[in-house]
Amino acid sequence: MLTSMYGIIIVGSSLLIISALTSIIAFRFGAPLLLVFLSIGLLAGEDGIGGIQFDDAESVYFFGSIALAIILYDSGFNTKLQSLRLSAGPSLLLATAGVVITASIVGLAAHFVFGFSLLEGMLLGSIIGSTDAAAVFFLLRVGGVTIRDRVRSTLEVESSSNDPIAILLTTVFVELLARPDTPSGLLAFAITAFQQAGLGLAFGVLGGFVIIQVVTRLNLEAGLYPLITLGLAVLCFGITGMVGGSGFVAVFVAGVIAGNAKFSGIISLRKFQDSLTWVFQIAMFLLLGLLASPSQFPDAIVQGIVVAAVLTFIARPIAVWLCLLPFNYRPQDTAFISWVGLRGAVSVLLAVLPITGGLPSSQLYFNITFIAVLVSLLLQGWTIRPVARWLGQIVPPKTGPLEKIELELPGGTSHELVSYRIVPDSPIATGARLPRWARPSLILRDGASLRLHDAGRLQTGDHIYIFTPPRLVPMLDRLFASAATSVDEDDPTLFGQFQLDPTQPLERLADMYGVRSKVGSELTIAEYMEDRLSGPPEPGDRVDFGSMDLIVRDIDGSGRIKAVGLYLGPEYEPVDNQPFFIRWLEALHSFRSKK
Amino acid sequence: MDLGDLLAPNGIIPDLAAKSKKQALQELAARAADVTGLEARDIFDTLLQRERLGSTGLGRGIAIPHVKFRALNEIVALFARLPEPIPFDSHDDEPVDLIFLLLAPEHASGDHLKALARISRLVREPTMLERLRHAKDAAAIREILTTPAASHAA
C-alpha cells in the first residue's frame, strides 16, 4: 500500500516537473504549451513509454471540473473591466450564439458525413464548441507580438466566457441521449439554459462581492488570503451547481468582480493564482493525456481531421462572421478572430462526459475530439504569427524588455514601491530626465546604497527604488524599458502614411476623405481617438475611421495624443494566394456592404 | 489601377520653381486647373485646407497633396520636381523636392485611397527617388513612373 502511494507521488511529481521544464522549449518555439503537456501525458500513458494504465474517466471529470473552475475563476480575475467594456457585446455574442452556431454546423456535418444521429452529431459539436482560454491567451502573448487592442480583447473575453455554454450544451445532449424519455424539445432546452446561465450569473455576482468583503474586512495572516478566496470561489462553484445553475459561469463572474476591485494584497493574490492555474492546467492536460489511448486513434483519425477542418474552415468562420455582423469589424479582424478559434482542454474534458454518462460509442467521441483538438492546436498554434502579420493585426511593441519589481505596501496606502534596474539603451540611460514625482528614494550601485544627490547621474546597472501611485507606473515603465526592437519607423502599416494634427476637428478630416462621421462634430481628432481607445493611449494604438485607421504616433508628457498617423489601407493589391476561407469571408463582407 | 493612367498628359513638371510650400501648391493648382477645367483658386484653397489637417509631406523629400472635388469625373495625378527643395512641414523636417498632386472625384473614395497608397508605396521602392531626381525630362519621368517595378515582392 505504502509503496504504491510513494510510487504514484514520484510519478506524479516527476510529470509535473518535466512539464514545467518543457515550458522553456515551448516558449522558445512558440508551440502551444498545452500541446507539450498533453504529449507528456500521452507519452507517460498506456501506449507511450511510461506505460501507465489509467482509465478512470469519472475521477478525471471530477478533478477536471474543479481544475476548470479554478482556471476560469483566475481568467475572470485577470479580465479587466476595461477590455470587457471594449468588446463586451461582440465577445458575449460569440460566447453564446457563436458556440451554438459552431456546434450546430459541426453537428450537422457529423450527421451527414459520418452518419451519426442528429443528437449524437450535436453532442460532438457541443463538445468542441468552445475556444480554449489558456491556449488563446498564451498564443496572443507569446513571442512579444502585440495584437490590436479590440481584436485581442474580443478573443480573450470570448475564450474565457464561452466554456459555460459549451458545457451546458454538452450536459443537455448527454442527458437526452442517456435518457431518451426525458422531456426534450426546444422549450425545455431553453428553460434549462436560461436557468443555468441566470443562476450562474446571480451566484457569481454574489460570490464576487462576498470575496471582496472577506478580503477587505477580515484581518488574517497574509498567506491565508489566497486560500480563503480560492476556497470561496470553489464553494461558489459547488453551491451554484447544487441549485442547478452553471458553476462555471458563476466562478468566472465572481472572478471578474473580485479581480476588478481595488484592495491591498491583490498583487500577491494574482501571483498565487497564477502559479496555481499553471498547476491545474498542467495536471488537467496530463490526466487527459493519460486517459487517452493513442492505440485507438487510427480508428478515429479521419473523423477527427474532418471535424477539425469543418470547424476551422466552415463552422467557426460562419459563426464569427454572423456574430460580428452588427459590430462594425473590418474583414481582416473578422478573419483573424475566426482563425484564432483554438480548441483545448475544455473540449477534451467535455469529451469525458459521454463516457461517464455511459453512452454507447463514447470512446469514439473522446478520440475524435482529442484528434480534432490536437489538429487545432498544431495548425492554428503554429500559424498564428504569420497570419497576424499578414492580416495587419500586429501593432508595434509598446516597450522593450524591462527589469522591474513591484511591491505593494501594507495598510492600503495609495503608493507602491517599484524597483527598476537601469538597462542599456533605455530612455533613462540615454539621458531622459526623471519626472519630479518620481524621485528615487534609494539607489543601489555596486552594492552601495546611495541617496539621489550623492549618486549624481543615474548609470546603467543601477537599481533604483521609487515610491509612486500605481497609476503612474506605466509611464515609468516607458522610461526604464530598453528600446523596443525591430520597429521600422517607416513602415506605414505601423504608423500610417500621413501625419495629422491631432488638434484639428474630426469633422474636417471626415469632410476631406468623405467619411460619414457618426460622432459629435465638435470633437478633435485626439479627443475622438481617446474616446474610442480603451485606457490611456499609447504609440501604435489604432482607431478605425471609415476604411482608414488613425494611429497614435506619439504621446506627450501628460499622456495626451501628440501626433497621429493616417493609414490609408494596405499598399499591395490583395493577392490570390490567400487561404480560401479568408477570401470567402471577404466575399461575404463585400456582399454585405453592397446591400 | 495604373499610375500611368492617372497621370495627366501634360501633368509632369520636371522643374518647378517655387520658394515656398504655398507657392508650389499655387503653381500645381494652376497646372491642375488647365488639365481638369476646375478653377485654380478652388483647387488651391482646398489644398490649403487639407494641409491644415497635417502636412502631406511623407518625409525623405516627398509630398503627396491630395483633395477631392465634386465636379471631377476621374482621378487625376500630377507630378512636379523642384530644382530647389522647399520646406513642407514634413515630420522629418526634410525639405521637399518631389511632389505628387492627386485630385479625385467626390464619390470615388476607395479608388482615391488606393491611388494614394499606390504612390506612397511607389516612392518607397529603393531606387525610385534617385531615378526620379536624375531623370532628364518629363518623358523620362513618365517612363519611370509608368514602368512597373521589377519586383513586386510584398
Interface residues (C-beta under 8 A of the other chain):
Chain A: D490 P492 Q497 F498 Q499 L500 D501 Q504 R508 L509 M512 Y513 G514 V515 G546 S547 M548 A563 V564 L566 L568 G569 P570 E571 Y572 V575
Chain B: Q49 R50 R52 L53 G54 S55 T56 L58 G59 I64 V67 K68 H91 E106 H107 S109 G110 H112 L113 K114 L116 A117 R118 S120 R121 R124 H152 A154
